[in-house]
Amino acid sequence: MANIKDIARVAGVSVATVSRALSTPSMVRPTTIERIEAAIADLNYQPNHMAAGLRRQRSDNVLVVVPSIYNPFTSAFVEGIENVARTSRMRVLLGITEGDRDALNTYTAMIAGKQADGMILLESNLPDIVVNPPAKGTLPPIVSACEYPLDHALPRVKIDNHEASALVVSHLAGLGHRRIAAVTGPINLFMSQDRLAGYRLGLARAGIEFDAQLVHEGDFTLQSGYDAMVRLLDAGTAFTAVACSNDEMALGAMSALRARGLSVPDDVSVAGFDDLRFGAYASPPLTTVHSPTVEIGEAAMRLMLDALLPADRQPPAREVILPHRLIVRESTARVPARVVAGT
């Protein structure tokens, strides 16, 4: 069985260089890493990660904690984390909380138990150790993604949900719509609050008065978008467009409109948020905000790598804000001659 000395011999480098390449590849030149990787492939070398981790007091595991795996946003987010983790020779573990804080605390304990080196949260809850930090010592490496409690200085990555949501409303107002409804995510989430605030900002910029009767809460699922649209129609409040806080709810809303014999966009324009892959293939294709979901995962993993550096080399905790853009498709059009007022 090949060992690290064999790799060094085949790659034409020292044993120390091979060791650095396997443990901290960022410290080795890319051309040297390529030679070492080629030697590893030729020799079919299988490193003993557990033994290496014990020597370095590292598991080389990063724990990604999400509330659910059913949202397509989650899979794209985890894909981005995996892209960066793989090149850094780290393994990704997935934890699902279903909103249970006890489950979140159990996952957090894996860091103290050396089963994981750090944790990336796509989760509205925070572990107890962050909410009530110890008087002495430091917090474990934790990165927050998309959900961003402002009163805790965790490294975090997001888009500007406030301006992105305002952009959607501005687009609809530019098409002549004045009665613009909103389907929000769970209002207890920071992201949902930001998107609702952005909706109100977009209305204000267009000189449109906010009407609370036009705002209905969902939970980011297809069914909740359908149900929110049914409530909106049954309320009898006039509207010609709806801005939904994610693509799934937008598609659910479109389904409810069709069930009532209404056409998108001839009767009602519908816009989503996130630009998930299936939105482009909806009927009609969905206007949405492109949220760089894979890139959010990649940025979160890079923040985690920073957090895992020795204390004297760690940069300050920082916030990364990635760009968004509006994707205009066929689900939005100029305001119709008649205003939908329920059925």
Secondary structure as a PSIPRED ss2 file (coil, helix, strand):
# PSIPRED VFORMAT (PSIPRED V4.0)

   1 M C   1.000  0.000  0.000
   2 A C   1.000  0.000  0.000
   3 N C   1.000  0.000  0.000
   4 I H   0.000  1.000  0.000
   5 K H   0.000  1.000  0.000
   6 D H   0.000  1.000  0.000
   7 I H   0.000  1.000  0.000
   8 A H   0.000  1.000  0.000
   9 R H   0.000  1.000  0.000
  10 V H   0.000  1.000  0.000
  11 A H   0.000  1.000  0.000
  12 G C   1.000  0.000  0.000
  13 V C   1.000  0.000  0.000
  14 S C   1.000  0.000  0.000
  15 V H   0.000  1.000  0.000
  16 A H   0.000  1.000  0.000
  17 T H   0.000  1.000  0.000
  18 V H   0.000  1.000  0.000
  19 S H   0.000  1.000  0.000
  20 R H   0.000  1.000  0.000
  21 A H   0.000  1.000  0.000
  22 L H   0.000  1.000  0.000
  23 S H   0.000  1.000  0.000
  24 T C   1.000  0.000  0.000
  25 P H   0.000  1.000  0.000
  26 S H   0.000  1.000  0.000
  27 M H   0.000  1.000  0.000
  28 V C   1.000  0.000  0.000
  29 R C   1.000  0.000  0.000
  30 P H   0.000  1.000  0.000
  31 T H   0.000  1.000  0.000
  32 T H   0.000  1.000  0.000
  33 I H   0.000  1.000  0.000
  34 E H   0.000  1.000  0.000
  35 R H   0.000  1.000  0.000
  36 I H   0.000  1.000  0.000
  37 E H   0.000  1.000  0.000
  38 A H   0.000  1.000  0.000
  39 A H   0.000  1.000  0.000
  40 I H   0.000  1.000  0.000
  41 A H   0.000  1.000  0.000
  42 D H   0.000  1.000  0.000
  43 L H   0.000  1.000  0.000
  44 N C   1.000  0.000  0.000
  45 Y C   1.000  0.000  0.000
  46 Q C   1.000  0.000  0.000
  47 P C   1.000  0.000  0.000
  48 N C   1.000  0.000  0.000
  49 H H   0.000  1.000  0.000
  50 M H   0.000  1.000  0.000
  51 A H   0.000  1.000  0.000
  52 A H   0.000  1.000  0.000
  53 G H   0.000  1.000  0.000
  54 L H   0.000  1.000  0.000
  55 R H   0.000  1.000  0.000
  56 R H   0.000  1.000  0.000
  57 Q C   1.000  0.000  0.000
  58 R C   1.000  0.000  0.000
  59 S C   1.000  0.000  0.000
  60 D C   1.000  0.000  0.000
  61 N E   0.000  0.000  1.000
  62 V E   0.000  0.000  1.000
  63 L E   0.000  0.000  1.000
  64 V E   0.000  0.000  1.000
  65 V E   0.000  0.000  1.000
  66 V E   0.000  0.000  1.000
  67 P C   1.000  0.000  0.000
  68 S C   1.000  0.000  0.000
  69 I C   1.000  0.000  0.000
  70 Y C   1.000  0.000  0.000
  71 N C   1.000  0.000  0.000
  72 P H   0.000  1.000  0.000
  73 F H   0.000  1.000  0.000
  74 T H   0.000  1.000  0.000
  75 S H   0.000  1.000  0.000
  76 A H   0.000  1.000  0.000
  77 F H   0.000  1.000  0.000
  78 V H   0.000  1.000  0.000
  79 E H   0.000  1.000  0.000
  80 G H   0.000  1.000  0.000
  81 I H   0.000  1.000  0.000
  82 E H   0.000  1.000  0.000
  83 N H   0.000  1.000  0.000
  84 V H   0.000  1.000  0.000
  85 A H   0.000  1.000  0.000
  86 R H   0.000  1.000  0.000
  87 T H   0.000  1.000  0.000
  88 S C   1.000  0.000  0.000
  89 R C   1.000  0.000  0.000
  90 M C   1.000  0.000  0.000
  91 R E   0.000  0.000  1.000
  92 V E   0.000  0.000  1.000
  93 L E   0.000  0.000  1.000
  94 L E   0.000  0.000  1.000
  95 G E   0.000  0.000  1.000
  96 I E   0.000  0.000  1.000
  97 T C   1.000  0.000  0.000
  98 E C   1.000  0.000  0.000
  99 G C   1.000  0.000  0.000
 100 D C   1.000  0.000  0.000
 101 R H   0.000  1.000  0.000
 102 D H   0.000  1.000  0.000
 103 A H   0.000  1.000  0.000
 104 L H   0.000  1.000  0.000
 105 N H   0.000  1.000  0.000
 106 T H   0.000  1.000  0.000
 107 Y H   0.000  1.000  0.000
 108 T H   0.000  1.000  0.000
 109 A H   0.000  1.000  0.000
 110 M H   0.000  1.000  0.000
 111 I H   0.000  1.000  0.000
 112 A H   0.000  1.000  0.000
 113 G C   1.000  0.000  0.000
 114 K C   1.000  0.000  0.000
 115 Q C   1.000  0.000  0.000
 116 A C   1.000  0.000  0.000
 117 D C   1.000  0.000  0.000
 118 G E   0.000  0.000  1.000
 119 M E   0.000  0.000  1.000
 120 I E   0.000  0.000  1.000
 121 L E   0.000  0.000  1.000
 122 L C   1.000  0.000  0.000
 123 E C   1.000  0.000  0.000
 124 S C   1.000  0.000  0.000
 125 N C   1.000  0.000  0.000
 126 L C   1.000  0.000  0.000
 127 P C   1.000  0.000  0.000
 128 D H   0.000  1.000  0.000
 129 I H   0.000  1.000  0.000
 130 V H   0.000  1.000  0.000
 131 V H   0.000  1.000  0.000
 132 N C   1.000  0.000  0.000
 133 P C   1.000  0.000  0.000
 134 P C   1.000  0.000  0.000
 135 A C   1.000  0.000  0.000
 136 K C   1.000  0.000  0.000
 137 G C   1.000  0.000  0.000
 138 T C   1.000  0.000  0.000
 139 L C   1.000  0.000  0.000
 140 P C   1.000  0.000  0.000
 141 P C   1.000  0.000  0.000
 142 I E   0.000  0.000  1.000
 143 V E   0.000  0.000  1.000
 144 S E   0.000  0.000  1.000
 145 A E   0.000  0.000  1.000
 146 C C   1.000  0.000  0.000
 147 E C   1.000  0.000  0.000
 148 Y C   1.000  0.000  0.000
 149 P C   1.000  0.000  0.000
 150 L C   1.000  0.000  0.000
 151 D C   1.000  0.000  0.000
 152 H C   1.000  0.000  0.000
 153 A C   1.000  0.000  0.000
 154 L C   1.000  0.000  0.000
 155 P C   1.000  0.000  0.000
 156 R E   0.000  0.000  1.000
 157 V E   0.000  0.000  1.000
 158 K E   0.000  0.000  1.000
 159 I E   0.000  0.000  1.000
 160 D C   1.000  0.000  0.000
 161 N H   0.000  1.000  0.000
 162 H H   0.000  1.000  0.000
 163 E H   0.000  1.000  0.000
 164 A H   0.000  1.000  0.000
 165 S H   0.000  1.000  0.000
 166 A H   0.000  1.000  0.000
 167 L H   0.000  1.000  0.000
 168 V H   0.000  1.000  0.000
 169 V H   0.000  1.000  0.000
 170 S H   0.000  1.000  0.000
 171 H H   0.000  1.000  0.000
 172 L H   0.000  1.000  0.000
 173 A H   0.000  1.000  0.000
 174 G H   0.000  1.000  0.000
 175 L C   1.000  0.000  0.000
 176 G C   1.000  0.000  0.000
 177 H C   1.000  0.000  0.000
 178 R C   1.000  0.000  0.000
 179 R C   1.000  0.000  0.000
 180 I E   0.000  0.000  1.000
 181 A E   0.000  0.000  1.000
 182 A E   0.000  0.000  1.000
 183 V E   0.000  0.000  1.000
 184 T E   0.000  0.000  1.000
 185 G C   1.000  0.000  0.000
 186 P C   1.000  0.000  0.000
 187 I C   1.000  0.000  0.000
 188 N C   1.000  0.000  0.000
 189 L C   1.000  0.000  0.000
 190 F H   0.000  1.000  0.000
 191 M H   0.000  1.000  0.000
 192 S H   0.000  1.000  0.000
 193 Q H   0.000  1.000  0.000
 194 D H   0.000  1.000  0.000
 195 R H   0.000  1.000  0.000
 196 L H   0.000  1.000  0.000
 197 A H   0.000  1.000  0.000
 198 G H   0.000  1.000  0.000
 199 Y H   0.000  1.000  0.000
 200 R H   0.000  1.000  0.000
 201 L H   0.000  1.000  0.000
 202 G H   0.000  1.000  0.000
 203 L H   0.000  1.000  0.000
 204 A H   0.000  1.000  0.000
 205 R H   0.000  1.000  0.000
 206 A C   1.000  0.000  0.000
 207 G C   1.000  0.000  0.000
 208 I C   1.000  0.000  0.000
 209 E C   1.000  0.000  0.000
 210 F C   1.000  0.000  0.000
 211 D C   1.000  0.000  0.000
 212 A H   0.000  1.000  0.000
 213 Q H   0.000  1.000  0.000
 214 L H   0.000  1.000  0.000
 215 V E   0.000  0.000  1.000
 216 H E   0.000  0.000  1.000
 217 E E   0.000  0.000  1.000
 218 G C   1.000  0.000  0.000
 219 D C   1.000  0.000  0.000
 220 F C   1.000  0.000  0.000
 221 T C   1.000  0.000  0.000
 222 L H   0.000  1.000  0.000
 223 Q H   0.000  1.000  0.000
 224 S H   0.000  1.000  0.000
 225 G H   0.000  1.000  0.000
 226 Y H   0.000  1.000  0.000
 227 D H   0.000  1.000  0.000
 228 A H   0.000  1.000  0.000
 229 M H   0.000  1.000  0.000
 230 V H   0.000  1.000  0.000
 231 R H   0.000  1.000  0.000
 232 L H   0.000  1.000  0.000
 233 L H   0.000  1.000  0.000
 234 D H   0.000  1.000  0.000
 235 A H   0.000  1.000  0.000
 236 G C   1.000  0.000  0.000
 237 T C   1.000  0.000  0.000
 238 A C   1.000  0.000  0.000
 239 F E   0.000  0.000  1.000
 240 T C   1.000  0.000  0.000
 241 A E   0.000  0.000  1.000
 242 V E   0.000  0.000  1.000
 243 A E   0.000  0.000  1.000
 244 C E   0.000  0.000  1.000
 245 S C   1.000  0.000  0.000
 246 N C   1.000  0.000  0.000
 247 D H   0.000  1.000  0.000
 248 E H   0.000  1.000  0.000
 249 M H   0.000  1.000  0.000
 250 A H   0.000  1.000  0.000
 251 L H   0.000  1.000  0.000
 252 G H   0.000  1.000  0.000
 253 A H   0.000  1.000  0.000
 254 M H   0.000  1.000  0.000
 255 S H   0.000  1.000  0.000
 256 A H   0.000  1.000  0.000
 257 L H   0.000  1.000  0.000
 258 R H   0.000  1.000  0.000
 259 A H   0.000  1.000  0.000
 260 R C   1.000  0.000  0.000
 261 G C   1.000  0.000  0.000
 262 L C   1.000  0.000  0.000
 263 S C   1.000  0.000  0.000
 264 V C   1.000  0.000  0.000
 265 P C   1.000  0.000  0.000
 266 D C   1.000  0.000  0.000
 267 D C   1.000  0.000  0.000
 268 V C   1.000  0.000  0.000
 269 S E   0.000  0.000  1.000
 270 V E   0.000  0.000  1.000
 271 A E   0.000  0.000  1.000
 272 G C   1.000  0.000  0.000
 273 F C   1.000  0.000  0.000
 274 D E   0.000  0.000  1.000
 275 D C   1.000  0.000  0.000
 276 L C   1.000  0.000  0.000
 277 R H   0.000  1.000  0.000
 278 F H   0.000  1.000  0.000
 279 G H   0.000  1.000  0.000
 280 A H   0.000  1.000  0.000
 281 Y H   0.000  1.000  0.000
 282 A C   1.000  0.000  0.000
 283 S C   1.000  0.000  0.000
 284 P C   1.000  0.000  0.000
 285 P C   1.000  0.000  0.000
 286 L C   1.000  0.000  0.000
 287 T E   0.000  0.000  1.000
 288 T E   0.000  0.000  1.000
 289 V E   0.000  0.000  1.000
 290 H E   0.000  0.000  1.000
 291 S C   1.000  0.000  0.000
 292 P C   1.000  0.000  0.000
 293 T H   0.000  1.000  0.000
 294 V H   0.000  1.000  0.000
 295 E H   0.000  1.000  0.000
 296 I H   0.000  1.000  0.000
 297 G H   0.000  1.000  0.000
 298 E H   0.000  1.000  0.000
 299 A H   0.000  1.000  0.000
 300 A H   0.000  1.000  0.000
 301 M H   0.000  1.000  0.000
 302 R H   0.000  1.000  0.000
 303 L H   0.000  1.000  0.000
 304 M H   0.000  1.000  0.000
 305 L H   0.000  1.000  0.000
 306 D H   0.000  1.000  0.000
 307 A H   0.000  1.000  0.000
 308 L C   1.000  0.000  0.000
 309 L C   1.000  0.000  0.000
 310 P C   1.000  0.000  0.000
 311 A H   0.000  1.000  0.000
 312 D H   0.000  1.000  0.000
 313 R H   0.000  1.000  0.000
 314 Q C   1.000  0.000  0.000
 315 P C   1.000  0.000  0.000
 316 P C   1.000  0.000  0.000
 317 A C   1.000  0.000  0.000
 318 R C   1.000  0.000  0.000
 319 E E   0.000  0.000  1.000
 320 V E   0.000  0.000  1.000
 321 I E   0.000  0.000  1.000
 322 L E   0.000  0.000  1.000
 323 P C   1.000  0.000  0.000
 324 H C   1.000  0.000  0.000
 325 R E   0.000  0.000  1.000
 326 L E   0.000  0.000  1.000
 327 I E   0.000  0.000  1.000
 328 V C   1.000  0.000  0.000
 329 R C   1.000  0.000  0.000
 330 E C   1.000  0.000  0.000
 331 S C   1.000  0.000  0.000
 332 T C   1.000  0.000  0.000
 333 A C   1.000  0.000  0.000
 334 R C   1.000  0.000  0.000
 335 V C   1.000  0.000  0.000
 336 P C   1.000  0.000  0.000
 337 A C   1.000  0.000  0.000
 338 R C   1.000  0.000  0.000
 339 V C   1.000  0.000  0.000
 340 V E   0.000  0.000  1.000
 341 A C   1.000  0.000  0.000
 342 G C   1.000  0.000  0.000
 343 T C   1.000  0.000  0.000
